[in-house]
Amino acid sequence: MKQRVNLKKIGGRIKQLRLPQTQTEFAQLIGCDQGYVSQVERGSTKPSLWFLNRLVQITKCSLDWIVYGKGKKSVRRNVKTNRQRRPPRSGRGKRGRRR
């Protein structure tokens, strides 16, 4: 049987995971725009699989809890420590060759 999802409830649970951070801080941590976080929290757009995967990685929260409200929430309190960083640039030009 296919379960229906309620985008506003998903948005509310994502907001619970985000607080006390601002949408801007949370968006930077995830790697998306603040406007996208706002749209997802309001339930006006579906969260992408990439967004949900990133959210699970950062918060250590169950995907079932985010989408259906079932299972364990298990949120790690200090989500800023889980930030994935980009590798440092090589210092070379746009095309990757030395000048």
N, C-alpha and C positions, 0 to 999 in steps of 0.2 A: 504494500500500500504506500502510495506516495504522500509524504507529509508536505503540507503547505507551510511556507515560511512567511513571517510577518516582518517586513523591512523596518518598520518603526520599532519593533521589539529588538531586532538585531542592532539597530542604531543605538537604542537605549543601553544595551549591554556593552557595546563598544565604548559608549560614553563613560560607563562605570569603570572600564579598564583604563581609560584615558585620564580621568580625574586623579589628582589635582592639577595636572599639567594643562596648559592651554592647547587649543587645537593646533596652533602654529608650532609649538614645541613638539607635540606628538607627531605631526606631519613630517617634521624634519627627522625625527627619530625613525619613522617608518620609511621615509623616502618618497613622499608624495606631496601634493599640494594641500594647503589648509582648506581650500574650497571643497576639495574632494572629501576630506574628513567631515566637513560640515554637511555635505549632501548625504553621506552615508549615515551620519548620526540622525539626521532628520527623516531618513527613510525615503528620500526622493530618488536615490539611485542604489542599485545593487552593488555590494562590495565585490570587487574582482577577486578571483582566486589568488592572484599574487598578493593583494592586500590582506586577505584572510590568512594566507600562509605566513606572511611577514608578521602579522599580529600575533599569531600563535607562537612564532619563534621568539618574539620579544617578550611577551607577557607570560609565556609558559602556561597558557590557559587552554582548556579543552575546546576544540573546534565545535563539538556537539553543544557545549554550553553557549558559545557565541551565536550559533545559528538557531538552535532549538531550545535553549534554556535548560538542557538536561546534562547530567554528568557533573563533574567537579569543575569549579571555577579555577581554583589553584593559581591565583595570581601571585607572581613574584613582585614584591612591593617596590623595589628600586629598579625600574625598567631601564633607566638611563645607563646602567652598567652593561647592558646587553647590546649596545650599539655596535653594528658591524661597520668597520671602517674601510674606506677604499685604500688600495695599495698606493704608496707614494709614487709621484710622477718621476719619470726617469730624467727629466731636465732637458730632454731633447725637443726639437721643434715639432710642429704639427704632423709632419710626415715621418717622424721617428729617426731622422738622420742628424748627425752632428754637423755643426756649421763652423 
